[in-house]
Amino acid sequence: MSIEIKVPAMGESVTEATVARWFKKEGDAVTRDEPLLELETDKVTVEVPAPADGALQTISVKPGDTVQVGAILGAIAEGAEGRHAPVTSSNPDAVAPQQAEPPKEALKAPVTAPPAPAPAPAKPAAAVMPAARRVAEENDVNAAALAGTGKDGRVTKGDVLAELEARAQQRSAAPATPVSAGPRPRATQEERVTMTRLRKTIALRLKESQNTAAQLTTFNEIDMSHVMALRSQYKDSFEKKHKVKLGFMGFFVKACIAALKDIPSINAEIEGDDIVYKNYYDIGVAVSTERGLVVPVLRDADQLSLAGVEAAIGDFGARARDNKLKIDELQGGSFSITNGGVFGSLMSTPILNSPQSGILGMHKIQPRPIADGNNIVIRPMMYVALSYDHRIVDGKEAVTFLVKVKEAIEDPQRLLLEI
């Protein structure tokens, strides 16, 4: 029996996707729920699993094709017999070869042959994690041949990266190739790669945001001494009780929510001729992945404890790196926070996540001399930036918002007392 493989539903706002790659080829044996191919939407990458055990009978689309939700991607010959079923060609002129009928004499006189030795059991192929498979394919590494260090011998992304590092060390140890005289053609020094759907969507939306909003950015700096001391004092007991590490992002989420409650226009958006004020606080937290930036949303973040915020952010980060985020987790949001400091950025102007009216940019913590009364002291300082839509947010409101965030981080007790 043949079972069709179809593009699954991926959320209300997602109607099409691009075929990124097939993990199997026609005729390969497959098991139920095993990933067959990878689809790339404008938000996430989705693996399409096999609907049944059998063999991949036909592939109807190729990498790079755009497909609609519900479209047929291929077919599986179901059941054990499917594993040995001939591949159905998509060419109507192709004729399947017929098995020649044996001579009648051969049926009358059976030939006794010595029994063939039993074949040695094949060594099972190492299971390869999806993230490891993707990195391996992009770098031409045979992941199945690696010694897996994951659970039950699974090959992890770290195993593939270790192999790439070993190859790099071998190349650096090899004698350098002498450079030929004369300039080389520029074409030989270039690499042309098609943009992924996610990267194209990011580029389009960021440009749309710049073209639509009257975007402006205001800056301030925060003395991180008190929050760092608080984190240092309680991080071990916090992790022991809540099973999650205490970071800085949780403090900034809570500080932003407190400031948004006082400056509601930054938590609003323009819709036609109306301003929509939101009485909820869905905070988007930007996460960088190998394929680009995604912004999962903390729903009703004002109802979460500090531990709840840290746990949710940690979960988003882990699943974002493995392309396991769900479509609805990337939709909506009333305000966003991005942290360029993890990459060493000292100062930047973040771009609005349209149609939101505000985004906070965090940056690197760096010791700097500041004035403390009549004394010069060295303190761990962080520049913060608020980009906002000047059509709805006045400069006074933007500056006031940043001041409130600064006060909450420099004196964390304000968050507890809600002042």
TIVOBA-215145 format. One line per 4 residues: their letters; for each residue z, y, x of C-alpha. Coordinates in Angstrom, 1 decimal, padded with zeros to 4 digits. Each point is the difference from the previous one (the first is absolute). Layout:
<nodes>
A) Z,Y,X ~ ...
</nodes>
This chain:
<nodes>
MSIE) 000.0,000.0,000.0 ~ -001.0,003.5,001.3 ~ 002.6,002.8,-000.3 ~ -001.1,003.6,000.4
IKVP) 001.8,002.4,002.4 ~ 000.4,003.4,-001.5 ~ 001.2,003.5,001.0 ~ 003.5,000.2,-001.3
AMGE) 001.5,003.0,-001.9 ~ 001.6,002.3,002.5 ~ 001.5,002.8,-002.1 ~ -001.1,002.5,-002.6
SVTE) -001.5,002.5,002.4 ~ -001.9,-002.6,002.1 ~ -003.3,-001.1,-001.4 ~ -001.9,-001.1,003.1
ATVA) 000.5,-001.3,003.6 ~ -001.9,-000.7,003.2 ~ -000.3,-003.6,001.4 ~ 001.7,000.3,003.4
RWFK) -000.4,-003.6,001.3 ~ -000.1,-003.7,-001.0 ~ 002.6,-002.3,001.5 ~ -002.1,-003.1,-000.9
KEGD) -003.7,-000.9,000.0 ~ -002.0,-002.1,-002.4 ~ 001.0,-003.6,000.1 ~ 003.5,000.6,001.4
AVTR) 002.9,-001.9,-001.6 ~ 002.5,002.3,-001.7 ~ 003.4,-000.5,-001.7 ~ 001.3,001.8,-003.0
DEPL) 001.4,003.5,000.7 ~ -001.4,000.0,003.5 ~ -001.6,003.4,000.9 ~ -003.8,-000.1,-000.3
LELE) -001.0,003.5,000.6 ~ 001.3,003.5,000.4 ~ -000.9,003.0,-002.3 ~ 000.6,003.6,001.0
TDKV) 000.8,002.6,-002.6 ~ 000.6,003.7,000.4 ~ 003.8,-000.8,000.2 ~ 000.7,-003.4,001.4
TVEV) -001.6,-003.2,001.3 ~ 000.2,-003.0,-002.3 ~ -000.4,-003.7,000.8 ~ -001.8,-002.0,-002.7
PAPA) 001.5,-003.6,-000.1 ~ -001.7,-003.2,-000.9 ~ 000.4,-000.8,-003.7 ~ 000.0,-003.8,000.7
DGAL) -000.2,-002.8,002.6 ~ -003.5,-001.0,001.0 ~ -002.8,001.4,002.1 ~ -001.6,003.5,000.2
QTIS) -003.2,-000.7,-001.8 ~ -001.8,003.4,000.0 ~ 000.6,003.5,001.4 ~ -001.7,002.6,-002.3
VKPG) 000.9,003.2,001.9 ~ 000.0,000.9,003.7 ~ 002.3,002.3,002.0 ~ -000.7,003.6,-000.8
DTVQ) -001.0,-000.6,-003.6 ~ 001.6,002.1,-002.7 ~ 001.3,-002.1,-002.9 ~ 001.4,000.9,-003.4
VGAI) 003.2,-001.5,-001.5 ~ -000.9,-003.3,-001.7 ~ -003.2,-000.5,002.1 ~ -000.8,-003.5,001.3
LGAI) 000.6,-000.4,003.7 ~ -000.9,-003.7,000.4 ~ 000.9,-003.4,-001.3 ~ 002.2,-003.0,000.9
AEGA) -000.8,-003.7,-000.5 ~ 003.3,-001.1,-001.5 ~ 001.9,-003.1,000.9 ~ 000.1,-002.5,002.9
EGRH) -003.7,-000.8,-000.6 ~ -000.7,003.7,000.6 ~ 001.0,-000.4,003.6 ~ -003.0,-002.3,000.6
APVT) -002.4,001.6,-002.5 ~ -003.3,001.4,001.3 ~ -000.2,003.7,000.2 ~ -002.0,001.5,-002.9
SSNP) -002.7,002.2,001.5 ~ -000.7,003.3,-001.5 ~ -003.7,-000.5,000.8 ~ -001.7,-001.4,-003.2
DAVA) -002.8,-001.5,002.1 ~ 002.3,-002.1,002.1 ~ 000.0,-003.7,-000.8 ~ 003.1,-002.1,000.8
PQQA) -001.0,-003.0,002.2 ~ 000.1,-003.3,-001.8 ~ 001.7,-003.1,001.6 ~ -002.5,-002.7,000.9
EPPK) 000.4,-003.2,-002.0 ~ 001.0,-002.9,002.3 ~ -002.5,-003.0,000.2 ~ 000.9,-002.9,-002.3
EALK) 000.1,-002.4,003.0 ~ 002.9,002.0,001.4 ~ 001.9,-000.6,-003.2 ~ -000.5,-003.8,000.2
APVT) 001.1,-000.4,003.6 ~ 003.1,002.0,000.8 ~ 000.5,000.6,003.7 ~ 003.4,-000.7,001.4
APPA) 001.0,002.7,002.5 ~ 003.2,000.3,002.0 ~ 002.4,002.5,-001.6 ~ -000.1,003.5,001.4
PAPA) 003.1,001.2,001.7 ~ 002.1,002.3,-002.2 ~ -000.5,003.6,000.9 ~ 002.9,001.8,001.6
PAKP) 001.7,002.3,-002.5 ~ -001.2,003.6,000.4 ~ 002.4,002.5,001.1 ~ 000.7,002.4,-002.9
AAAV) -001.2,003.5,000.5 ~ 002.7,002.6,000.5 ~ 000.6,002.1,-003.1 ~ -001.0,003.6,000.7
MPAA) 001.7,002.9,-001.8 ~ -002.3,002.4,-001.7 ~ 000.9,003.0,002.3 ~ -000.5,-002.2,003.0
RRVA) -003.4,-001.3,-001.3 ~ -001.2,003.6,-000.5 ~ 000.9,001.2,003.5 ~ -001.4,-003.2,001.5
EEND) -003.4,000.4,-001.7 ~ -000.2,003.7,000.9 ~ 000.6,-000.9,003.7 ~ -002.0,-003.3,000.2
VNAA) 003.1,-002.2,000.5 ~ 000.1,-003.7,-001.2 ~ 003.4,000.3,-001.7 ~ 000.1,-003.7,-001.0
ALAG) 000.0,-000.9,003.7 ~ 003.1,002.0,000.7 ~ 003.5,-001.4,000.2 ~ 001.8,001.4,-003.1
TGKD) 003.5,001.4,000.4 ~ 000.6,000.6,-003.7 ~ 001.7,-002.3,-002.5 ~ -001.5,-003.6,000.0
GRVT) -002.3,001.0,002.9 ~ -001.8,002.8,-001.9 ~ -002.1,002.3,002.2 ~ 001.4,003.6,-000.5
KGDV) -001.5,003.4,000.8 ~ 002.3,000.1,003.0 ~ -001.6,-003.2,001.4 ~ -003.4,001.6,-000.3
LAEL) 001.1,003.2,001.6 ~ 001.6,-001.9,002.9 ~ -003.3,-001.8,000.6 ~ -001.8,003.3,000.0
EARA) 002.5,001.4,002.5 ~ -000.5,-003.1,002.3 ~ -003.8,000.6,-000.1 ~ 000.5,003.6,000.9
QQRS) 002.1,-000.9,003.0 ~ -002.6,-002.5,001.1 ~ -002.8,002.6,-000.2 ~ 002.1,002.5,002.0
AAPA) 000.6,-002.6,002.7 ~ -003.7,-000.7,000.3 ~ -002.0,001.9,002.8 ~ -001.6,003.2,-001.3
TPVS) -003.7,-000.1,-000.6 ~ -001.9,002.5,002.2 ~ -001.4,002.9,-002.0 ~ -003.8,000.3,000.3
AGPR) -001.5,003.3,001.1 ~ -001.3,002.4,-002.7 ~ 001.2,000.9,-003.5 ~ 000.0,-002.7,-002.6
PRAT) -001.6,000.6,-003.4 ~ 002.6,001.4,-002.5 ~ -001.0,-002.6,-002.6 ~ 001.5,-002.7,002.2
QEER) 003.3,001.8,000.1 ~ 000.4,000.4,-003.8 ~ 001.2,-002.3,-002.7 ~ -001.0,000.5,-003.6
VTMT) 002.3,-001.4,-002.6 ~ -000.4,000.3,-003.8 ~ 002.9,001.8,-001.6 ~ 002.3,-002.2,-002.2
RLRK) 000.4,000.9,-003.7 ~ 003.6,001.0,000.7 ~ -001.0,002.4,002.8 ~ -002.8,001.5,-002.1
TIAL) 002.3,000.5,-002.9 ~ 002.6,001.7,002.3 ~ -002.6,002.3,001.4 ~ -001.3,000.9,-003.5
RLKE) 003.4,000.7,-001.6 ~ 001.3,002.0,002.9 ~ -003.1,002.2,-000.1 ~ 000.3,000.3,-003.8
SQNT) 003.6,001.1,000.5 ~ -001.0,002.7,002.4 ~ -002.8,001.2,-002.3 ~ 002.1,000.0,-003.2
AAQL) 003.5,001.2,000.9 ~ 001.0,003.4,001.5 ~ 001.8,-001.8,002.8 ~ 002.5,001.8,002.2
TTFN) 002.7,-001.3,002.4 ~ 003.4,001.4,000.8 ~ 002.2,-001.2,002.9 ~ 003.7,-000.3,000.9
EIDM) 002.1,-001.9,002.5 ~ 003.0,-002.2,-000.6 ~ 002.9,-000.8,002.2 ~ 000.3,-003.8,-000.2
SHVM) 003.4,-000.2,001.7 ~ 002.2,-000.7,-003.0 ~ -002.3,-002.5,-001.7 ~ -000.5,-001.8,003.3
ALRS) 003.7,-000.2,000.6 ~ 000.5,-001.3,-003.6 ~ -002.6,-002.6,000.6 ~ 001.4,-001.0,003.3
QYKD) 003.5,-000.4,-001.5 ~ -000.9,-002.1,-003.0 ~ -003.3,-001.8,000.8 ~ 001.6,-003.3,000.9
SFEK) 002.3,-000.1,-003.0 ~ -002.9,001.2,-002.2 ~ -002.3,-002.7,001.1 ~ 002.8,-002.7,-000.3
KHKV) 000.7,001.0,-003.6 ~ -003.5,000.8,-001.3 ~ -002.1,-002.3,002.3 ~ -002.3,002.9,000.8
KLGF) -000.1,002.5,003.0 ~ 001.1,003.6,-000.5 ~ -002.9,002.3,000.9 ~ -000.7,003.7,-000.4
MGFF) -002.6,-000.3,-002.8 ~ 002.6,-000.8,-002.6 ~ 001.8,003.2,000.8 ~ -003.2,002.0,-000.3
VKAC) -000.9,-001.6,-003.3 ~ 003.4,000.9,-001.5 ~ -000.2,003.5,001.5 ~ -003.5,000.5,-001.5
IAAL) 001.1,-001.2,-003.4 ~ 002.9,002.4,000.0 ~ -002.3,002.9,000.9 ~ -002.7,-001.0,-002.6
KDIP) 002.7,000.2,-002.7 ~ 000.6,003.6,000.9 ~ -003.7,000.8,000.6 ~ -001.8,-001.9,-002.8
SINA) -003.4,001.6,000.6 ~ -000.4,-002.1,003.2 ~ 000.5,-003.1,-002.1 ~ -002.7,001.1,-002.5
EIEG) -003.8,-000.1,000.0 ~ -002.9,001.9,-001.6 ~ -001.9,-001.8,-002.7 ~ -002.8,002.2,-001.4
DDIV) 001.5,003.2,-001.1 ~ 003.5,-001.5,-000.3 ~ 002.8,-000.5,002.5 ~ 001.7,-003.4,-000.5
YKNY) 003.6,000.1,001.1 ~ 001.4,-003.5,000.7 ~ 003.5,-000.9,-000.8 ~ -000.1,-003.1,002.2
YDIG) -000.1,-000.4,003.8 ~ -002.6,-002.5,001.2 ~ -000.1,000.6,003.7 ~ -003.0,-001.2,002.0
VAVS) 000.7,-001.1,003.6 ~ -003.0,000.0,002.3 ~ -000.4,-003.3,002.0 ~ -002.5,-000.4,002.8
TERG) -001.9,-003.3,000.2 ~ -002.8,-001.4,002.1 ~ -002.5,000.9,-002.7 ~ 001.3,003.5,-000.8
LVVP) 002.7,002.0,-001.7 ~ 001.5,-001.2,-003.3 ~ 002.7,001.6,-002.1 ~ 002.1,-002.5,-002.0
VLRD) 002.3,001.7,-002.6 ~ 003.7,-000.3,-000.5 ~ 000.3,000.1,-003.8 ~ 003.0,001.9,-001.3
ADQL) 001.3,000.6,003.5 ~ 002.8,002.2,-001.3 ~ 001.5,-003.1,-001.7 ~ 000.0,-002.0,003.3
SLAG) 003.0,-000.1,002.4 ~ -000.6,000.9,003.7 ~ 000.0,-003.8,000.7 ~ -002.5,-000.5,-002.8
VEAA) -002.4,002.6,001.4 ~ 000.2,-001.5,003.5 ~ -000.6,-003.5,-001.3 ~ -003.0,001.1,-002.0
IGDF) -001.5,001.9,002.9 ~ 000.5,-003.0,002.3 ~ -001.7,-002.3,-002.5 ~ -002.9,002.4,-000.5
GARA) -000.6,000.2,003.8 ~ 000.1,-003.8,000.5 ~ -002.4,-000.7,-002.9 ~ -002.3,002.9,000.9
RDNK) -000.6,-001.5,003.5 ~ -000.9,-003.3,-001.6 ~ -002.1,001.6,-002.8 ~ 002.3,-001.4,-002.7
LKID) 000.7,003.2,-001.9 ~ -000.9,000.0,-003.7 ~ -002.4,002.5,-001.5 ~ 002.7,001.5,-002.4
ELQG) 002.3,000.6,003.0 ~ -002.6,002.5,001.4 ~ -000.7,001.9,-003.2 ~ 001.7,003.2,-001.2
GSFS) 002.8,001.7,001.8 ~ 001.3,003.5,-000.5 ~ 000.7,001.0,003.6 ~ -000.7,-001.5,003.4
ITNG) 001.6,-000.3,003.4 ~ -001.7,-000.9,003.3 ~ 001.5,-000.5,003.4 ~ -002.3,000.8,002.9
GVFG) 003.0,-000.1,002.3 ~ -000.2,-003.7,000.4 ~ -003.2,000.6,001.9 ~ 001.4,002.8,002.1
SLMS) -001.3,003.0,-002.1 ~ 002.0,003.1,000.7 ~ -001.6,002.1,-002.8 ~ -002.8,-000.4,-002.5
TPIL) -001.3,001.3,-003.4 ~ -000.1,-003.0,-002.4 ~ -002.7,000.0,-002.7 ~ 001.0,-000.2,-003.6
NSPQ) -000.3,-003.3,-001.8 ~ -001.9,001.3,-003.0 ~ 000.8,000.7,-002.8 ~ 003.6,000.5,001.4
SGIL) 001.1,003.5,000.8 ~ 002.1,-000.7,003.1 ~ 000.4,-002.3,003.0 ~ 002.7,000.1,002.7
GMHK) -000.9,-000.8,003.6 ~ 002.7,-001.3,002.3 ~ -000.5,000.1,003.8 ~ 001.4,-001.2,003.3
IQPR) 003.7,000.6,000.8 ~ 000.1,001.9,003.3 ~ 003.0,001.6,001.9 ~ -000.5,003.8,000.1
PIAD) 002.2,002.9,000.9 ~ 001.2,002.0,-003.0 ~ 002.4,002.9,-000.5 ~ 003.4,-001.0,-001.3
GNNI) 001.7,003.3,-000.5 ~ 000.0,001.6,003.4 ~ -000.6,-003.3,001.8 ~ -003.1,-001.9,000.9
VIRP) 000.3,-003.7,-000.8 ~ -002.3,-003.0,000.1 ~ -000.4,-001.7,-003.4 ~ -002.3,-002.7,-001.4
MMYV) -002.5,002.0,-002.0 ~ -002.8,-000.9,-002.4 ~ -002.7,002.2,-001.3 ~ -000.8,-000.5,-003.7
ALSY) -003.0,001.2,-001.9 ~ -000.7,000.4,-003.7 ~ -003.6,000.2,-001.2 ~ -000.2,001.3,-003.5
DHRI) -002.5,001.0,-002.7 ~ 000.2,003.8,-000.1 ~ -001.6,000.0,-003.5 ~ 003.3,-001.3,-001.4
VDGK) 002.6,000.5,002.7 ~ 001.0,003.5,001.3 ~ 000.8,000.6,003.6 ~ 003.6,000.8,-000.9
EAVT) 000.4,-003.4,-001.7 ~ -001.6,-001.8,002.9 ~ 002.3,001.6,002.5 ~ 003.1,-000.6,-002.2
FLVK) -000.9,-003.6,-000.3 ~ -000.1,-000.5,003.8 ~ 003.2,001.8,000.4 ~ 001.7,-002.3,-002.5
VKEA) -001.3,-003.0,001.8 ~ 001.2,001.4,003.3 ~ 003.5,000.7,-001.4 ~ 000.3,-003.5,-001.4
IEDP) -001.0,-001.7,003.2 ~ 002.1,002.2,002.2 ~ 003.0,-000.5,-002.3 ~ -000.5,-003.5,-001.6
QRLL) 003.2,000.4,-002.1 ~ -002.0,002.3,-002.2 ~ -002.0,-003.0,-001.2 ~ 003.2,-001.7,-001.0
LEI) 001.4,003.1,-001.8 ~ -003.4,000.9,-001.4 ~ 000.2,003.7,001.1
</nodes>
